[in-house]
Amino acid sequence: MIVKCTMCRDGEGLIVGRVYAVIAYDDHGAYKILEEGRYLGNHINRFEVIHNDRTNYIEIEDNVGEKEYRYHKLSYPTFYSDYYSEDGESVETYKKIVEASIEIFSLECSQEELFEFLKNENSREEHYFILLSAFFRKANDEYIKKFSLIALNRQLRFDEDLIYVIVSNIEKYKACPEVDDLLTDLYISNTFTDKRVIEFFDNYANEKWLNDDKR
């Protein structure tokens, strides 16, 4: 399920106009989504349903008989206790929620929709990582070019996690001028510490200069 925020109150980690993947929902109209600050929010009367596919949600009943329908990959008994724990399980559960959100977006949204969602997002926020990862699971070469142009024209800036997602997904399109321009801009405009990103751009730069010398 995908929902779009239509209203929020002060103190809520929601953003009006943003689309969210539904982690769980109940019979009272409440939707559980991943908010800003990595908080798992539960809200009623805040969303418009964009996609209503409920086939991948499992009915779960708690100790007092309350039911919720949770995304199947998060439907194990210790999900909430793991998420709210103060040890490493919380981090691992957060990663599972992010991966589930990516999967929900990629299963329920077209590449056109995901591209439009990205255009309305701030590339500095964590939610962008979810949408971008889902987008790359669906995008063909045409939309890879469109993304490259948007990133360049808007002078978007990305942290290293996002840069790794970008380069690992557009590398095979680097012969395309739009993609090559984006890769060059990322290379020139950033200082890297992630070994994966450093290795990619070392290889990219060496190959690019070698090809330029041959011309």
Steps between C-alpha positions, in 0.01 A plus 500: 500500500611854420350808668545873453499738796221757474533665842716500812515670838788667679736243646412226254781374281289517185539716190189603308519379141752226573420141406569218746510122485259348752674271747176399673134604525198412716121478475458853643664680209843548655812465286848433634781661300866594543517868594783749521749417772458126439180502707231243427189717503139385523237745368130529419352761262835614367524319168351443159547143374691499169537123454289257697663160445449307827609158378841511670373584848455241775229520768653509847312507831660625822443382860186712548336400174591807294579421138733658250604403151877520466721468193589133473877542531451681833233271641720310749410507874797706625471776240397782736715392794800481266425841349467675837791320666815689592744253349605399151162343425348847464743592222447171319122534526517854363692364201227239449234773505694701241538194278129418538411860407722482191337172401146634547573805285666294228218245491209744501626804309602547138831654401308811390344540846828441682673756280233759581526421872878554483457837329297620800746379765800657671809299407649568844229308688496129585168445323676578172714189544187281513344657190827502306569133576148407391533713186817322390329163533251610234677758283595433139767690305258781411426571866865465599571783253211707642628454854853598395373821340287591802791439739727721288254778421387534860857462628383237746748402769515151647665333797729204438234236559290656225801544273575129533139415413521731198832388356434130554176533303600734218850365437390283208351809330819712524541504120189720494605871504242598764616225735867572436441868580339406832784263590755769415314753715482258794872429464602865488259631765557253783765366734455131570578276799292192409739242354237377254445849361874575491567180306222576251620853425866397484406252229265746334758779489776275371275362226370845405844657473631200307217533249556877475870443428413260221292769330 
